[in-house]
Amino acid sequence: MHNVQLESLVSERTRDLAAAYQALEEASMVDPLTGLKNRRYLSAFMPEEIARCLRQQRAAAAGRGEDRNIDLCVLMLDLDHFKAVNDTHGHGAGDAVLRQLGEVLRATCRDSDVVVRWGGEEFIVLARNADRQQIHVMAAQLCDSIRNHPFDLGNGVVLHKTCSLGYTAFPLLRDDPERLGWEQSVELADQCLYAAKSSGRDGWVGCLPVQPGSADEGTGTVRDMPGFGPCIVRSSFGDGCDLHWKH
């Protein structure tokens, strides 16, 4: 009888430790300020998500699945002039703005999307099962939601902020999905974000590599992007706008 009780106690303690470890692991993947996922979460999440996305791409290429809403779109955004909030109102106000920004992003995105605090005032949205030719609609919605949100700092102080956003898709090349990896998608989205910030802020820039032989490239301006080749660029600043890119 004593052995049975001991085994039961050991089993219970083991379950408790496993649950505590899992809770600790989950907590380590959440940004404590905004409650959003963090970079560590992406490290754990992306391998499985990449594999799932590539399976969809291969099935579509072989005619065994839908060829729409099978992209993983990457939207990277940065709050404009955030330093001015801290400088003028203090870091507590800056934290309040970031918390509210997290709420705005969650409310604007779909339940299936993943919202990540990338660092500081920079965030990434992973739009799963999306259409790369229509993701500019989501980019515009995110910019609009932030622009129209009253950031309440208390004591009657309300701020209005804007953001700059860059987007692309994964895989970058549908006909050769494993040629350029997830990291390259993040790099291209970051270049688009830079272009948005350098070209006036409060807007978005998107960049999608040209798919050889494809007749469905959408509208935009063709630009040769070093390391990525010819790309279709779309922008809220106007597709023909002379955007300022990283050199």
C-alpha positions in Angstrom: 0.0 0.0 0.0 2.8 2.3 0.9 4.5 1.7 -2.5 1.3 2.5 -4.3 0.9 5.8 -2.5 4.5 6.7 -3.1 4.2 5.9 -6.8 1.0 8.0 -7.0 2.8 10.9 -5.2 5.8 10.7 -7.6 3.5 10.6 -10.6 1.5 13.6 -9.4 4.7 15.6 -8.7 6.1 14.6 -12.2 2.9 15.9 -13.8 3.1 19.1 -11.8 6.7 19.7 -12.8 5.9 19.0 -16.5 3.0 21.5 -16.3 5.1 24.1 -14.6 7.9 23.6 -17.2 5.4 24.0 -20.0 3.9 27.1 -18.5 7.5 28.5 -18.1 8.2 27.7 -21.8 5.0 29.4 -23.0 5.7 32.4 -20.8 9.2 32.7 -22.3 7.6 33.1 -25.8 5.4 36.0 -24.9 6.4 39.6 -24.8 5.6 40.7 -21.2 4.6 44.3 -22.1 2.2 43.7 -25.0 1.2 40.0 -24.4 2.1 39.3 -28.1 4.4 36.6 -29.2 8.2 37.3 -29.3 11.2 36.3 -31.4 11.7 33.2 -29.4 8.3 32.0 -30.3 9.1 32.4 -34.0 12.2 30.2 -33.6 9.9 27.4 -32.3 6.9 28.2 -34.6 8.5 28.7 -38.0 10.0 25.3 -38.9 6.5 23.7 -38.7 4.8 26.6 -40.4 7.4 26.7 -43.2 6.9 22.9 -43.8 3.1 23.4 -43.9 3.3 26.3 -46.3 5.6 24.4 -48.6 3.4 21.4 -48.7 0.5 23.6 -49.8 2.7 25.1 -52.5 3.8 21.8 -53.8 0.2 20.4 -53.8 -0.9 23.5 -55.8 1.9 23.2 -58.3 1.0 19.5 -58.8 -2.7 20.4 -59.3 -3.7 18.7 -56.1 -4.8 21.7 -54.2 -6.0 25.3 -54.4 -3.6 27.9 -55.8 -5.1 30.8 -53.8 -4.7 31.7 -50.2 -1.7 29.4 -49.8 1.0 32.1 -49.1 2.5 33.1 -45.8 2.7 36.9 -46.0 5.2 38.8 -43.9 4.2 42.3 -42.8 6.8 44.3 -40.8 5.7 47.6 -39.2 7.3 50.3 -37.2 5.5 53.0 -35.2 6.5 56.4 -36.6 8.3 58.9 -34.3 8.0 56.7 -31.3 11.1 58.2 -29.6 9.2 61.5 -29.4 6.6 59.8 -27.1 9.3 58.7 -24.6 11.1 62.1 -24.8 7.9 64.2 -24.3 5.7 62.0 -22.1 8.1 59.5 -20.5 8.8 55.8 -20.8 5.6 54.9 -19.0 3.6 56.7 -21.7 5.7 54.8 -24.3 4.8 51.5 -22.7 1.1 52.5 -22.7 1.3 53.2 -26.4 2.9 49.9 -27.2 0.4 48.0 -25.1 -2.5 49.7 -27.0 -0.7 49.1 -30.3 -0.7 45.4 -29.5 -4.4 45.5 -28.9 -5.0 47.3 -32.2 -2.9 44.7 -34.1 -4.8 41.8 -32.5 -8.2 43.4 -33.3 -7.2 44.1 -36.9 -5.6 40.8 -37.8 -7.4 37.5 -38.3 -7.4 34.8 -35.6 -5.2 32.7 -37.8 -2.5 35.4 -38.1 0.5 35.5 -35.8 1.4 38.9 -34.3 4.9 39.3 -32.9 6.7 42.0 -31.2 10.0 42.0 -33.1 11.7 44.5 -30.9 11.1 48.0 -29.5 8.4 49.6 -31.6 8.8 47.1 -34.4 6.3 44.3 -35.0 5.8 41.5 -37.5 2.5 40.1 -38.6 2.5 36.6 -40.3 -0.6 36.4 -42.4 -1.2 32.6 -42.8 -3.2 31.2 -45.8 -3.1 34.5 -47.5 -3.0 35.7 -51.1 0.2 37.6 -52.0 -1.7 39.6 -54.7 -4.2 40.9 -52.1 -2.1 41.4 -49.0 -1.8 45.1 -49.7 -5.4 45.3 -48.5 -4.3 44.1 -45.1 -1.3 46.4 -45.1 -3.7 49.4 -45.7 -6.1 48.1 -43.0 -3.2 48.0 -40.4 -2.1 51.5 -41.3 -5.6 52.8 -41.1 -6.3 51.1 -37.8 -3.2 52.6 -36.2 -3.8 56.0 -37.7 -7.4 56.1 -36.4 -6.7 54.8 -32.9 -6.7 57.4 -30.0 -3.8 56.3 -27.8 -5.0 57.2 -24.3 -2.2 58.1 -21.9 -4.6 59.1 -19.1 -5.2 62.5 -17.5 -6.9 63.7 -20.7 -3.8 63.1 -22.8 -4.5 61.4 -26.2 -2.0 60.8 -28.9 -2.5 60.0 -32.6 0.2 57.9 -34.2 1.0 56.5 -37.6 3.1 53.6 -38.7 5.3 52.6 -41.7 4.9 49.1 -43.1 6.7 46.8 -45.5 5.5 43.4 -46.8 6.4 40.5 -48.9 5.5 36.8 -49.1 6.9 33.3 -48.4 7.9 31.5 -50.4 9.4 34.4 -52.4 9.3 32.3 -55.6 6.4 30.0 -55.9 8.0 28.0 -58.8 11.1 27.5 -56.7 9.9 27.7 -53.1 13.0 26.4 -51.4 15.5 28.6 -53.2 15.0 31.6 -50.9 14.3 31.0 -47.3 12.2 32.5 -44.6 15.0 34.7 -43.5 15.2 36.3 -47.0 11.5 37.1 -46.8 12.1 38.9 -43.5 15.0 40.8 -45.0 12.9 41.9 -48.0 10.1 43.0 -45.8 12.6 45.0 -43.8 13.9 46.7 -46.9 10.3 47.6 -47.8 9.8 49.0 -44.3 12.9 51.1 -44.7 11.6 52.4 -48.0 8.2 53.4 -46.4 9.9 55.2 -43.5 12.4 57.0 -45.8 9.7 58.0 -48.3 7.4 59.9 -46.0 6.1 57.4 -43.3 2.4 56.8 -42.6 2.1 54.2 -45.4 3.2 50.9 -46.8 5.5 49.4 -49.4 5.3 45.9 -50.7 7.7 43.9 -52.8 7.1 40.5 -54.6 9.7 38.8 -56.8 8.5 38.3 -60.4 7.5 34.7 -61.0 9.1 33.6 -64.3 6.4 32.8 -66.9 3.5 33.9 -64.7 0.8 36.0 -66.2 -0.7 37.0 -62.8 1.8 39.4 -61.3 -0.6 42.1 -60.4 0.0 45.8 -60.9 3.0 47.8 -59.7 6.5 49.0 -60.7 9.2 46.5 -61.6 12.4 47.1 -59.7 15.6 45.0 -59.6 16.3 44.2 -55.9 19.9 43.1 -55.2 19.8 39.5 -54.1 16.2 39.0 -55.2 16.1 39.9 -58.8 13.2 41.8 -60.5 10.3 42.5 -58.2 6.9 44.0 -58.4 6.7 47.0 -56.0 3.4 48.4 -54.8 3.1 51.3 -52.5 0.5 53.6 -50.8 2.8 56.4 -51.9 2.0 55.5 -55.5 3.4 52.6 -57.5 5.4 55.0 -59.7 6.7 57.0 -56.7 10.5 57.4 -56.4 10.9 55.4 -53.2 14.1 55.7 -51.2 15.7 52.3 -50.6 18.7 51.1 -48.6 21.9 51.4 -50.6 
